[in-house]
Amino acid sequence: MQSVVITGASTGIGWATAKLLLDRGFRVFGSVRKQADADRLKGEFGPNFTPLLFDVTDEAAVLAAAREVRAALNGETLFGLVNNAGIAVAGPVLELDADEFRRQMDVNVIGPIIATQAFGPLLGSDPSLKGKPGRIVMMSSVAGKNGNPLISAYSASKFAIEGLSESLRREMMLFGIDVVIIAPGAVKTPIWSKAEEVDISAFRNSPFFPALERIRKFMLQLGETGLPAEKVAEAITGALTSASPKVRYQITPDPMRHLMTAILPKRMIDRIIAKRLGLMPPA
């Protein structure tokens, strides 16, 4: 039975990916931050699912989980690592607290680095393990190629993941370990549906406040109208199992809009977005 580690498995894309892999006969180790989620998932997924209790920013806890997985593998290599855990922080660069920006980067960028360093040896860089080299799937976003205003911290983290993944892919060729990027557009996941809980009152006197309110409404819409998480799970499973995977998969509910964003001049896109959000300068 092949084994896969998924970070951020409690809900959304991580949950859907765990379910799909289990249905296809894999053993899944899924990270959660709360014991209640670990107990719930164990009940939902059954004996081939093992919860790992850690926050991706807690290096000691991630390393402890890697030792647990190593023991369970019994000398075999890990089939895959899915770096999925992530958050979205909103706010304008000029006014967003540096600690919030740091939290965004810690979870979305440093977290995958910690997980990759901890589980990478199990994928085959450790020559004492038997079996074929495994594969790493990195969760990026369409925001990793197109920066959006007022969620600049999130976009910055995904741009960083794109560069990190490309560099890592070339480094891991030494061990035969591939690295594949998944870049979804809008997905029905709690990362967006929690937008209503985001407190933007600190920006009430900011010139950005009306645009922030529009962004929050847009994020709520993404949580309702985006792609089903199961579609992204299918792409992740394909990236893990394909004999010849692409280096990057972009999955969006409206590919034409993203194609236009890619081919239109940047200044034109700037004006379109600014008009939509009310970020144009006074006439």
VEXDREN-2710 file (C-alpha; in Angstrom, 1 decimal):
% VEXDREN-2710
k/r/px/py/pz
1/MET/0.0/0.0/0.0
2/GLN/1.5/3.4/-1.1
3/SER/1.5/6.2/1.5
4/VAL/0.9/9.9/1.1
5/VAL/1.3/12.8/3.6
6/ILE/-1.1/15.7/3.2
7/THR/-0.8/18.9/5.3
8/GLY/-4.0/20.7/6.2
9/ALA/-6.3/17.7/5.8
10/SER/-9.1/18.8/8.1
11/THR/-11.3/20.6/5.5
12/GLY/-11.4/21.7/1.9
13/ILE/-8.8/20.6/-0.7
14/GLY/-6.8/18.6/1.9
15/TRP/-9.9/16.7/3.1
16/ALA/-11.1/16.0/-0.5
17/THR/-7.6/14.8/-1.5
18/ALA/-7.4/12.4/1.4
19/LYS/-10.8/10.9/0.7
20/LEU/-10.0/10.4/-3.0
21/LEU/-6.6/8.8/-2.3
22/LEU/-8.1/6.5/0.3
23/ASP/-10.8/5.5/-2.1
24/ARG/-8.1/4.5/-4.6
25/GLY/-6.3/2.3/-2.1
26/PHE/-3.7/4.6/-0.6
27/ARG/-2.7/5.0/3.0
28/VAL/-2.9/8.6/4.0
29/PHE/-1.3/10.6/6.8
30/GLY/-3.1/13.9/7.2
31/SER/-2.0/16.8/9.3
32/VAL/-4.5/18.7/11.6
33/ARG/-4.0/21.2/14.3
34/LYS/-6.7/20.1/16.7
35/GLN/-7.2/16.8/18.4
36/ALA/-11.0/17.1/17.7
37/ASP/-10.3/17.2/14.0
38/ALA/-7.9/14.2/14.3
39/ASP/-10.7/12.2/16.0
40/ARG/-13.3/13.3/13.5
41/LEU/-11.2/12.4/10.4
42/LYS/-10.3/9.0/11.9
43/GLY/-14.0/8.3/12.2
44/GLU/-14.8/9.5/8.7
45/PHE/-11.9/7.9/6.9
46/GLY/-11.2/4.6/8.7
47/PRO/-8.1/2.5/9.4
48/ASN/-6.0/3.6/6.4
49/PHE/-6.0/7.2/7.6
50/THR/-3.6/8.3/10.3
51/PRO/-3.9/11.8/11.7
52/LEU/-0.7/13.8/12.4
53/LEU/-1.1/16.5/15.0
54/PHE/0.9/19.6/14.1
55/ASP/1.0/23.2/12.9
56/VAL/3.1/23.5/9.8
57/THR/5.0/26.4/11.4
58/ASP/6.1/24.2/14.4
59/GLU/9.3/22.6/13.2
60/ALA/9.7/20.3/16.3
61/ALA/6.1/18.9/15.9
62/VAL/6.5/18.4/12.1
63/LEU/9.8/16.5/12.7
64/ALA/8.1/14.3/15.3
65/ALA/5.3/13.5/12.8
66/ALA/8.0/12.6/10.2
67/ARG/9.5/10.2/12.7
68/GLU/6.1/8.6/13.2
69/VAL/5.6/8.2/9.5
70/ARG/9.1/6.8/9.0
71/ALA/8.3/4.1/11.6
72/ALA/5.0/3.3/9.9
73/LEU/6.7/3.0/6.5
74/ASN/8.9/0.2/7.9
75/GLY/11.9/0.9/5.6
76/GLU/9.9/1.8/2.5
77/THR/9.8/5.2/0.7
78/LEU/6.9/7.6/1.0
79/PHE/4.9/7.9/-2.2
80/GLY/4.0/11.5/-2.0
81/LEU/3.9/14.7/0.1
82/VAL/1.1/17.2/-0.6
83/ASN/2.0/20.7/0.8
84/ASN/-1.5/22.0/1.1
85/ALA/-1.9/23.8/4.4
86/GLY/-2.5/27.5/3.9
87/ILE/-4.2/30.7/5.0
88/ALA/-5.2/34.0/3.4
89/VAL/-4.5/37.4/5.0
90/ALA/-6.2/40.5/3.7
91/GLY/-5.0/44.1/3.9
92/PRO/-3.2/46.9/2.0
93/VAL/0.6/46.7/2.0
94/LEU/0.9/50.3/3.4
95/GLU/-1.2/49.5/6.4
96/LEU/-1.1/45.7/7.0
97/ASP/0.6/45.0/10.3
98/ALA/4.1/43.4/9.7
99/ASP/3.2/40.6/12.1
100/GLU/0.2/39.7/9.9
101/PHE/2.4/39.7/6.8
102/ARG/4.9/37.5/8.6
103/ARG/2.1/35.1/9.7
104/GLN/1.0/34.7/6.1
105/MET/4.5/33.9/5.0
106/ASP/5.2/31.6/7.9
107/VAL/2.2/29.4/7.1
108/ASN/2.2/29.5/3.3
109/VAL/6.0/29.5/2.6
110/ILE/8.0/28.5/5.7
111/GLY/5.5/25.8/6.5
112/PRO/6.0/23.9/3.2
113/ILE/9.8/24.3/3.6
114/ILE/9.6/22.8/7.1
115/ALA/7.4/19.9/5.9
116/THR/9.6/19.3/2.8
117/GLN/12.7/19.2/4.9
118/ALA/11.1/16.8/7.4
119/PHE/9.4/14.4/4.9
120/GLY/11.9/14.8/2.0
121/PRO/14.2/12.1/3.2
122/LEU/11.3/9.6/3.3
123/LEU/10.6/10.4/-0.4
124/GLY/13.9/8.9/-1.3
125/SER/16.8/11.3/-0.5
126/ASP/17.6/8.9/2.3
127/PRO/19.4/6.0/0.5
128/SER/18.6/3.5/3.3
129/LEU/15.0/3.4/2.3
130/LYS/13.7/0.9/-0.3
131/GLY/11.3/1.7/-3.1
132/LYS/10.9/4.2/-5.9
133/PRO/11.4/8.0/-5.2
134/GLY/8.3/9.8/-4.2
135/ARG/6.8/13.0/-5.4
136/ILE/6.0/16.5/-3.9
137/VAL/2.9/18.4/-4.8
138/MET/3.0/22.1/-3.9
139/MET/-0.2/24.0/-3.6
140/SER/0.0/27.4/-5.3
141/SER/-2.8/29.5/-6.8
142/VAL/-3.6/31.6/-9.9
143/ALA/-2.6/34.4/-7.4
144/GLY/0.9/33.0/-7.8
145/LYS/1.1/34.4/-11.3
146/ASN/-1.2/37.4/-11.0
147/GLY/-1.0/39.6/-7.9
148/ASN/-4.2/40.9/-6.5
149/PRO/-4.6/44.1/-4.5
150/LEU/-5.6/44.0/-0.8
151/ILE/-4.6/40.3/-0.6
152/SER/-1.0/41.1/-1.4
153/ALA/0.4/39.0/1.4
154/TYR/-1.4/36.0/0.1
155/SER/-0.3/36.7/-3.5
156/ALA/3.3/37.2/-2.3
157/SER/3.2/33.8/-0.5
158/LYS/2.0/32.1/-3.7
159/PHE/4.5/33.9/-5.9
160/ALA/7.1/32.6/-3.4
161/ILE/5.8/29.0/-3.7
162/GLU/6.1/29.2/-7.5
163/GLY/9.8/30.1/-7.3
164/LEU/10.5/27.8/-4.5
165/SER/8.9/24.9/-6.3
166/GLU/10.8/25.5/-9.5
167/SER/14.1/25.6/-7.7
168/LEU/13.2/22.6/-5.6
169/ARG/12.2/20.6/-8.6
170/ARG/15.7/21.1/-10.1
171/GLU/17.4/20.3/-6.9
172/MET/15.5/17.1/-6.2
173/MET/16.3/15.7/-9.7
174/LEU/19.5/14.4/-7.9
175/PHE/17.2/11.9/-6.1
176/GLY/14.6/11.3/-8.8
177/ILE/12.0/13.1/-6.7
178/ASP/9.7/15.2/-8.8
179/VAL/7.9/18.5/-7.7
180/VAL/4.6/19.4/-9.3
181/ILE/2.7/22.7/-8.8
182/ILE/-1.1/22.8/-8.5
183/ALA/-2.5/26.3/-9.1
184/PRO/-6.3/26.5/-8.5
185/GLY/-8.5/29.5/-9.2
186/ALA/-11.5/30.0/-7.0
187/VAL/-12.4/26.9/-5.0
188/LYS/-15.2/26.3/-2.6
189/THR/-13.1/26.0/0.6
190/PRO/-13.2/27.5/4.1
191/ILE/-10.2/29.6/3.3
192/TRP/-12.6/31.9/1.5
193/SER/-15.9/31.2/3.3
194/LYS/-14.2/32.4/6.5
195/ALA/-13.8/35.9/5.0
196/GLU/-16.9/37.1/6.9
197/GLU/-14.9/36.4/10.1
198/VAL/-12.0/38.6/9.0
199/ASP/-12.0/41.8/11.0
200/ILE/-11.2/44.8/8.8
201/SER/-12.3/47.3/11.4
202/ALA/-8.7/48.4/11.9
203/PHE/-8.9/49.9/8.4
204/ARG/-12.2/51.7/8.9
205/ASN/-10.5/55.2/8.6
206/SER/-8.3/54.0/5.7
207/PRO/-8.8/55.2/2.1
208/PHE/-8.7/51.5/1.3
209/PHE/-11.7/50.5/3.4
210/PRO/-14.4/50.6/0.7
211/ALA/-12.2/48.4/-1.5
212/LEU/-11.6/46.1/1.4
213/GLU/-15.3/45.6/1.8
214/ARG/-15.6/44.8/-1.8
215/ILE/-12.8/42.3/-1.6
216/ARG/-14.4/40.6/1.4
217/LYS/-17.7/40.2/-0.5
218/PHE/-15.8/38.8/-3.4
219/MET/-14.0/36.3/-1.2
220/LEU/-17.3/35.2/0.2
221/GLN/-18.6/34.6/-3.3
222/LEU/-15.5/32.5/-4.0
223/GLY/-16.4/30.3/-1.1
224/GLU/-19.9/29.7/-2.7
225/THR/-19.3/29.7/-6.4
226/GLY/-15.8/28.3/-6.9
227/LEU/-14.7/24.9/-8.1
228/PRO/-15.6/21.9/-5.9
229/ALA/-12.6/20.9/-3.9
230/GLU/-13.0/17.4/-5.4
231/LYS/-11.9/18.8/-8.8
232/VAL/-8.6/20.0/-7.3
233/ALA/-8.2/16.7/-5.5
234/GLU/-8.4/14.9/-8.8
235/ALA/-5.7/17.2/-10.2
236/ILE/-3.5/16.5/-7.1
237/THR/-4.0/12.7/-7.5
238/GLY/-3.1/12.9/-11.1
239/ALA/0.0/14.9/-10.3
240/LEU/1.0/12.2/-7.8
241/THR/0.3/9.2/-10.0
242/SER/0.9/10.3/-13.7
243/ALA/3.8/8.6/-15.4
244/SER/4.7/12.0/-17.0
245/PRO/3.2/14.8/-15.0
246/LYS/3.3/18.4/-16.2
247/VAL/5.4/20.8/-14.0
248/ARG/2.3/22.9/-13.3
249/TYR/-1.5/22.4/-13.4
250/GLN/-3.8/25.4/-13.4
251/ILE/-7.4/24.6/-12.6
252/THR/-10.0/27.4/-12.7
253/PRO/-13.8/27.6/-13.1
254/ASP/-13.4/30.4/-15.6
255/PRO/-10.3/29.7/-17.7
256/MET/-11.1/32.3/-20.3
257/ARG/-10.9/35.1/-17.8
258/HIS/-7.5/33.9/-16.6
259/LEU/-6.3/33.5/-20.2
260/MET/-7.3/37.2/-20.8
261/THR/-5.4/38.2/-17.6
262/ALA/-2.3/36.4/-18.9
263/ILE/-2.3/37.9/-22.4
264/LEU/-3.7/41.5/-21.9
265/PRO/-1.2/44.2/-21.1
266/LYS/-0.5/44.6/-17.4
267/ARG/-1.5/48.3/-17.4
268/MET/-4.9/47.4/-18.8
269/ILE/-5.4/44.7/-16.2
270/ASP/-4.4/47.3/-13.5
271/ARG/-7.1/49.7/-14.7
272/ILE/-9.8/47.0/-14.9
273/ILE/-9.1/45.8/-11.4
274/ALA/-8.8/49.3/-10.0
275/LYS/-12.1/50.4/-11.5
276/ARG/-13.9/47.3/-10.2
277/LEU/-12.6/47.8/-6.6
278/GLY/-12.8/51.6/-6.6
279/LEU/-9.0/52.1/-6.5
280/MET/-8.7/54.6/-9.3
281/PRO/-7.3/58.1/-8.3
282/PRO/-9.7/61.0/-8.1
283/ALA/-10.4/62.6/-11.5
END
